[in-house]
Amino acid sequence: MSKTVLVTGASTGIGRATALLLAREGFTVHAGVRKDADGEALGPAVTPIMLDVTNPDQIEDAVQRIGHLDALVNNAGIGVTGPIEFAPLEALRWQYEVNVFGQVAVTQAMLPLLRASRGRVVTIGSVGSWITLPFGGPLCSSKHAIRSLNDALRMEVKPWGIEAILIEPGSIHTDAVDKLEGEVEPRLASLGEQGRRLYGDAYRTMVAAGLKQERAGSSPDVVARAVLHALTARRPRVRYPVGKGSRLMSTLGRWLPQRALDTLRMRALGLS
């Protein structure tokens, strides 16, 4: 029998690539989407399921519809950027609502099914959990929280044979990268006049440098292949750094003195 997996945030990018690869490899794939059109675009090999990870009713409906589950891939997420001084608190709360609380809510709901199957939880984190960028505080801190939560989960569910695995992508070129370019000015507008005056030039410079790096990044397929290994290996790794720059960035974030790391980050983003 094929194994059954739920992939959240499967409409585009990493989630879409993962759902399609797993379907080709013989998994029964339930793909969490938020629009009917996105589900249809995945094709007949994937079963779309309406799943907003911040919606408790949709999460419960997913549990009932799936019934049996061998693996959960937590991929749904958003990215909020901007200076901490002027970050709208509602935007910061939404960052955590989706990237942290939403992922935890789905995991909690699916764990009884995974306990029955001795299944696996694979969470898409980020190298940003090791190395925070200027203006990336909201997003990077949410990934740091997910890494910590995954560490705890991995030890807590071990008695039932459940594996909790973290994928840590580096630079990955997805549609979200191109979308960010059009969001620069609206995000600056949300900072107010003083915020734009103090941080506008630096924020634009950071985004331009970041977009250049991400557009030269790896395909989402490299992340999908890491997820496949995490789901099929007899003894999966605890963490999978994947994609361009992932190993280098995580190593620098762990071992380089912080002030030296600050200088390196600022120069790399043209902010020196």
Summary of the structure (lengths in Angstrom):
residues: 272
radius of gyration: 18.7
end to end distance: 56.5
largest distance: 60.2
contacts: 920
relative contact order: 0.14
helix: 59%
strand: 14%
